[in-house]
Amino acid sequence: MSSNAPLPRTAVPLGIDDPVESARAELKAALLAIEEKANVPRRVAVATDRTITDARAFSQRNPAAAATLVVAGAVAIGIGVWGLVRLYTR
């Protein structure tokens, strides 16, 4: 059964008969998998983009709750900074 879905960069294509070509394809897939796993800045960027997209969608679905979360976050940060300054000055 053949699928029209694109093959991921880290996958080895099926149907390679030449052992040298097969080894090259496996090595290429392994190196790409290692690169994707070790590329922390790119993974952080992708996670950040996903979180921003989710937050925007949430704020469009429920603006009152989003505003409440923003205010609660600002209050929490303010209390944290106030506590740290108070500890530092004592």
VEXVO-457954 format. One line per field, with one value per residue: residue in three letters; y, z negated, x of N, C-alpha, C in turn. Coordinates in Angstrom, 3 decimals, always signed. Example, Ala and Ser with C-alpha at 12.3 -4.5 7.8 and 13.67 -1.06 7.14 Angstrom:
<nodes>
aa = [Ala, Ser]
n_v = [-5.690, -2.250]
n_w = [-7.800, -7.080]
n_u = [+13.190, +12.850]
ca_v = [-4.500, -1.060]
ca_w = [-7.800, -7.140]
ca_u = [+12.300, +13.670]
c_v = [-3.300, +0.030]
c_w = [-7.800, -7.870]
c_u = [+13.200, +12.900]
</nodes>
This chain:
<nodes>
aa = [Met, Ser, Ser, Asn, Ala, Pro, Leu, Pro, Arg, Thr, Ala, Val, Pro, Leu, Gly, Ile, Asp, Asp, Pro, Val, Glu, Ser, Ala, Arg, Ala, Glu, Leu, Lys, Ala, Ala, Leu, Leu, Ala, Ile, Glu, Glu, Lys, Ala, Asn, Val, Pro, Arg, Arg, Val, Ala, Val, Ala, Thr, Asp, Arg, Thr, Ile, Thr, Asp, Ala, Arg, Ala, Phe, Ser, Gln, Arg, Asn, Pro, Ala, Ala, Ala, Ala, Thr, Leu, Val, Val, Ala, Gly, Ala, Val, Ala, Ile, Gly, Ile, Gly, Val, Trp, Gly, Leu, Val, Arg, Leu, Tyr, Thr, Arg]
n_v = [-1.165, +2.045, +5.328, +8.781, +10.617, +12.846, +11.764, +11.665, +13.608, +12.106, +9.479, +6.304, +5.610, +3.080, +0.168, +0.333, -1.283, -1.536, -2.189, -0.287, +2.204, +1.897, +1.858, +4.439, +5.942, +5.165, +6.148, +8.894, +9.376, +8.756, +10.701, +13.046, +12.634, +12.754, +15.394, +16.787, +16.067, +17.110, +19.805, +22.135, +24.973, +25.271, +23.471, +24.704, +27.073, +26.098, +24.998, +27.333, +28.838, +27.151, +27.337, +30.068, +30.219, +28.566, +30.089, +32.435, +31.417, +30.544, +33.008, +34.220, +32.555, +32.790, +35.613, +36.928, +35.125, +34.931, +37.541, +37.602, +35.661, +36.949, +39.203, +37.880, +36.607, +38.842, +39.923, +37.844, +37.864, +40.442, +40.192, +38.282, +39.683, +41.802, +40.350, +39.296, +41.680, +42.631, +40.615, +40.990, +43.599, +43.388]
n_w = [+0.000, +0.993, -0.039, +0.308, -1.331, -2.418, -2.969, -6.114, -7.073, -8.544, -7.936, -6.373, -3.002, -1.496, +0.508, +1.565, +3.271, +3.632, +1.567, +0.778, +1.340, -0.368, -2.875, -2.861, -2.860, -5.341, -7.044, -6.494, -7.409, -10.115, -10.928, -10.464, -12.312, -14.701, -14.519, -14.645, -17.204, -18.811, -18.321, -20.173, -20.351, -18.073, -18.687, -20.964, -19.830, -18.153, -20.073, -21.464, -19.468, -19.072, -21.597, -21.690, -19.575, -20.608, -22.872, -21.694, -20.337, -22.518, -23.767, -21.903, -21.935, -24.596, -25.893, -28.387, -30.350, -29.484, -29.939, -32.699, -33.417, -32.545, -34.231, -36.724, -36.415, -36.216, -38.767, -40.328, -39.501, -40.333, -43.145, -43.622, -42.881, -44.702, -47.101, -46.802, -46.745, -49.250, -50.866, -50.149, -51.065, -53.782]
n_u = [+0.846, +0.778, +1.553, +0.728, +1.802, +4.356, +7.706, +9.302, +12.212, +13.979, +13.585, +14.185, +14.040, +11.982, +12.659, +15.225, +17.675, +20.425, +23.156, +25.052, +23.852, +21.675, +22.972, +24.035, +21.652, +20.594, +22.603, +22.409, +19.794, +20.129, +22.004, +20.522, +18.481, +19.920, +20.805, +18.352, +17.528, +19.557, +19.538, +18.869, +18.185, +16.501, +14.444, +13.424, +12.511, +10.473, +8.738, +8.097, +6.798, +4.582, +3.357, +2.726, +0.900, -1.119, -1.828, -2.796, -5.013, -6.526, -6.991, -8.628, -10.849, -11.702, -11.671, -11.998, -11.082, -8.440, -7.514, -7.775, -5.879, -3.539, -3.477, -3.322, -0.855, +0.845, +0.471, +1.515, +4.215, +4.897, +4.557, +6.519, +8.887, +8.731, +8.991, +11.594, +13.121, +12.524, +13.663, +16.332, +16.888, +16.739]
ca_v = [+0.000, +3.238, +6.538, +10.001, +11.497, +13.034, +10.983, +12.531, +13.719, +11.122, +8.133, +5.647, +5.180, +1.648, -0.254, +0.531, -2.618, -1.447, -2.097, +0.957, +3.253, +1.671, +2.304, +5.909, +6.453, +4.952, +7.092, +10.219, +9.447, +8.771, +12.010, +14.025, +12.412, +13.294, +16.853, +17.280, +15.840, +17.920, +21.221, +22.653, +26.264, +25.089, +22.832, +25.730, +27.989, +25.419, +24.920, +28.692, +29.168, +26.362, +27.900, +31.363, +29.923, +28.073, +31.199, +33.321, +30.744, +30.592, +34.376, +34.512, +31.788, +33.201, +36.790, +37.270, +34.238, +35.300, +38.767, +37.224, +34.993, +37.951, +39.986, +36.999, +36.446, +40.092, +40.022, +36.858, +38.368, +41.586, +39.702, +37.641, +40.727, +42.495, +39.468, +39.248, +42.970, +42.706, +39.772, +41.603, +44.814, +43.089]
ca_w = [+0.000, +1.147, -0.573, +0.939, -2.369, -2.268, -3.863, -7.030, -6.758, -9.294, -7.558, -5.291, -1.985, -1.224, +1.885, +2.031, +3.432, +3.549, +0.158, +0.532, +1.289, -1.586, -3.999, -2.801, -3.276, -6.781, -7.698, -6.358, -8.317, -11.494, -11.171, -10.556, -13.582, -15.746, -14.386, -15.157, -18.649, -19.492, -17.996, -21.240, -20.020, -17.124, -19.407, -21.827, -18.954, -17.712, -21.235, -21.744, -18.445, -19.348, -22.790, -21.313, -18.772, -21.527, -23.723, -20.867, -20.098, -23.787, -24.030, -20.997, -22.386, -25.913, -26.221, -29.815, -31.070, -29.109, -30.660, -34.103, -33.539, -32.404, -35.474, -37.782, -36.184, -36.576, -40.230, -40.855, -39.254, -41.226, -44.513, -43.653, -42.873, -45.986, -48.113, -46.630, -47.168, -50.700, -51.436, -49.873, -51.854, -55.230]
ca_u = [+0.000, +1.603, +0.936, +1.211, +2.331, +5.796, +8.557, +10.057, +13.638, +14.753, +13.162, +14.914, +13.076, +11.919, +12.872, +16.602, +18.253, +21.880, +23.542, +25.786, +22.838, +20.902, +23.802, +24.077, +20.344, +20.494, +23.508, +21.823, +18.649, +20.629, +22.615, +19.439, +17.795, +20.800, +20.772, +17.072, +17.474, +20.565, +19.372, +18.004, +17.570, +15.399, +13.350, +12.833, +11.770, +9.250, +7.848, +7.633, +5.799, +3.382, +2.727, +2.145, -0.289, -2.154, -2.267, -3.629, -6.292, -7.261, -7.449, -9.739, -12.015, -12.149, -10.861, -12.068, -10.165, -7.074, -7.185, -7.611, -4.581, -2.479, -3.443, -2.823, +0.590, +1.517, +0.438, +2.461, +5.566, +5.079, +4.754, +7.833, +9.924, +8.628, +9.561, +13.057, +13.676, +12.391, +14.697, +17.641, +17.083, +16.750]
c_v = [+1.225, +4.457, +7.749, +10.984, +11.643, +12.248, +11.928, +12.522, +12.620, +9.685, +7.611, +5.181, +3.666, +1.373, +0.023, -0.842, -2.613, -1.295, -0.810, +2.128, +3.127, +2.162, +3.825, +6.521, +6.298, +5.925, +8.504, +10.388, +9.523, +10.129, +13.102, +13.879, +12.968, +14.813, +17.428, +17.152, +16.787, +19.417, +21.854, +24.023, +26.139, +24.449, +23.825, +26.695, +27.365, +25.339, +26.294, +29.105, +28.430, +26.946, +29.232, +31.158, +29.446, +29.206, +32.167, +32.707, +30.772, +31.989, +34.786, +33.771, +32.337, +34.412, +37.158, +36.411, +34.577, +36.558, +38.477, +36.538, +35.978, +38.768, +39.135, +36.771, +37.681, +40.274, +39.057, +37.325, +39.542, +41.163, +39.028, +38.645, +41.467, +41.648, +39.388, +40.551, +43.089, +41.826, +40.394, +42.802, +44.547, +42.505]
c_w = [+0.000, +0.651, +0.125, -0.065, -2.188, -3.337, -4.805, -6.687, -7.420, -8.974, -6.406, -4.268, -1.754, +0.239, +2.422, +2.064, +3.261, +2.083, -0.171, +0.419, +0.024, -2.811, -4.026, -3.288, -4.785, -7.552, -7.648, -7.323, -9.771, -11.837, -11.294, -11.866, -14.741, -15.708, -14.955, -16.674, -19.392, -19.260, -18.969, -20.887, -19.046, -17.818, -20.328, -20.993, -18.499, -18.871, -21.582, -20.744, -18.697, -20.550, -22.482, -20.499, -19.659, -22.394, -22.940, -20.606, -21.362, -24.044, -23.091, -21.412, -23.684, -26.381, -27.704, -30.628, -30.742, -29.841, -32.137, -34.327, -33.433, -33.681, -36.618, -37.639, -36.575, -38.093, -40.840, -40.668, -40.173, -42.658, -44.647, -43.707, -44.196, -47.095, -48.028, -47.086, -48.682, -51.393, -51.281, -50.785, -53.352, -55.654]
c_u = [+0.890, +0.842, +1.537, +1.786, +3.839, +6.557, +9.301, +11.546, +14.454, +14.367, +14.017, +13.888, +13.136, +12.243, +14.260, +17.263, +19.770, +22.288, +24.297, +24.807, +21.987, +21.683, +23.896, +22.770, +20.165, +21.381, +22.945, +20.649, +19.106, +21.234, +21.555, +18.665, +18.610, +20.772, +19.472, +17.003, +18.414, +20.384, +18.376, +17.415, +16.396, +14.195, +12.648, +11.998, +10.453, +8.253, +7.278, +6.557, +4.487, +2.626, +2.066, +0.873, -1.434, -2.703, -3.156, -4.993, -7.145, -7.808, -8.585, -11.006, -12.589, -11.337, -10.892, -11.108, -8.713, -6.631, -6.955, -6.265, -3.424, -2.345, -2.882, -1.318, +1.366, +1.562, +1.452, +3.904, +5.857, +5.325, +6.119, +8.965, +9.919, +9.263, +11.069, +13.709, +13.614, +13.444, +16.091, +17.908, +17.096, +18.041]
</nodes>
